Amino acid sequence: MGLDLTKPGDLTLPPGQARCPGPSTRDIIISDADNAPAALTEERYEFLGDADLPFRRYTDPKFYEKEIDRLWNRTWQWACREEHIPKVGDYVVYDVGPYSLIILRNAPDHVVAFVNSCLHRGMQLCDAGSSGHGKQFLRCPFHGFSWNLDGSLKEIPCRWDFPHVRDSDFALPQVRVELWGGFVFINMDPIAPSLNEYMEVIPDHFSNWALEDRYIAIHVEKVLPANWKMAMEAFLEAYHVLVTHSQAIRTTGDANAQYDIFGRHVSRFIHTIGFPSPHLTNPPSPEEVLSYLGGKHLLGEDGKLPAGKTPRQLLAAQYRETLSQKLEVDLANVSASELMDSIEYFLFPNMFLFPGINIPMIYRFRPLDVDHCLHEILFLTPVPASGERPPPAQKFKLGVEDSFTSVPGFDPGLAHVFDQDTENLIRQRAGARASVKGAQTLGNYQEARIRRLHMTVDEYLGIGP
C-alpha cells in the first residue's frame, strides 16, 4: 500500500482556498443519487487566520481558571437525556468544574435545575454525579433542611432557632433549563441567548434527524490525560486519520473530508466512508473497497460491481435492509451518507452530535483540571417502530489506562480507534509542555474548526484577537 505524502498542491492560492485533489465530499454524496438531505450538501467554510496558538492555552492553570470563571457558567451544555429522568421525582446531578446542579423532573412535563448546595451550611444536597428516582422532596443529609420539588422551603429542623429566615427568601436557586432533541440543557447565565438561538443551524439541520426518538444503547465515560480542549481537538478534524488510524485509509476519504463553520458555536465535518484515501498512490479498486467493508458477497459472479453501481450504493442498500431488521425501524428513505458516513456537528463548548445511523454517537467533554477531562460517549439508537423505548444503558466507567475494548457491546474496531486517540493525547500533552516553539501551527482548512473553537473561547474570556 503506497502513500504519497509529498504533493505540495497549489501553494499560490489565497489562504483557505486549497483543497485535496479529487472529488469533494459534496460530489461524493451527490453521486450516491439517493436524495440526501440538503443539509449534507451545504458547504460553509471561512478562512479564520493562520497565526500559531500558544500551548499555554492548554497548560496554564490561570488560563484554565479563567475558563471556569467566564465560560462554563455562561454556555449551554447538555446535562442529561430526558430518558434519564422519565418520572416525577427522578434526578441526575450534573457537575462541571466547581459547579454542581440537580436536574430534576418536578412535573410530568417540566424539568428544573437547582444549585446543588444547601442554603444552611452549603452541604451538597445530592452526591456529585449521582442519580435517583421518585424523590418527594430534597433533604440535606447534614442537618435535615428540606425543600419541595418546586424549590420552595419545606422544613427547617428546630425552626424556632431561625426567626430571621423568611420562607419566601429561602427557595433553592435555579438555573435556566431548555429541552431539545431528548436532551436537557442548562445555562447558568440568566441573560444568555435562548438555546434555539445559541444552536444556530442545528435545529434546522436536525429536523431530518429526530434525536428525541432515540435511546441510549451504550454509555461510556473515560478519564482522558489532557486539557479538555486538546482532547476535543482530536475529534474536530480527520487530518490525523492518515497516520493515527492508518488501518482505515483504504475505505475512508480522509483528506476529502468537508469542514464547515456555521457560526461561533457550531461547526461540522463530513468524513465519507466507502471511498479510498486520496493519499494512496495505488488506491484499491471499487471491488476491493467493497470487500474491505464486508461487502464481497455483493459482487457479481464475475467478481465485478454491478453495472452503474458504486461500493457506497451497494453497502447502503445492504445497511438499509440489515439495520431496518436489527433496529426494527424503516430506513427505506435514508441516504447512503446518513447510513455510512461520519457526520459530526460540534456545539460549543463540549458537545459532538453524529446524526447518522451506523455511526450514531454523541460525545461530551468536561474539565476535571488543567491536565485531565472526562470524555463521555453515548450511542443513540432509533426507538423501534413499536414505540417501546428500552431503558437507557448504564454508564460504563474507564480510567486513563483502561481500554475501550473492555466495554461490553462496543465494536472492537471502533474501540481500537478510540484507544489510539487516547495514546496520542498522552504524548501530545507531554510534547506541548516540552516545546521550545511554545505553540501549534494549524492547517487553514482541515483544522479550521480548532481555530474557531479557540476564537469562541477567547470571546467568552474577553480576550482580543
Secondary structure by P-SEA (a helix, b strand, c coil): ccccccccccccccccccccccccaaaaaaaccccccccccbbbbbbccbbbbbccccccaaaaaaaaacccccbbbbcccccccccccbbbbbbcccbbbbbccccccbbbbcccccccccccccccccccccccbbbbcccccccccccccccccccccccccccccccccccbbbbcccbbbbbccccccccccccccccccccccccccccccbbbbbbbcccaaaaaaaacccccccccccccccccccccbbbbbccccccbbbbbcccccccccccccaaaaaaaacccccccccccccccccaaaaaaaaaaaaaaaaaccccccccccccccbbbbbcccbbbbbcccccbbbbbbbbcccccbbbbbbbbccccccccccccccbbbbcccccccccccccaaaaaaaaaaaaaaaaaaaaaaaccccbbbbbcccaaaaaaaaaaaaaaacccc
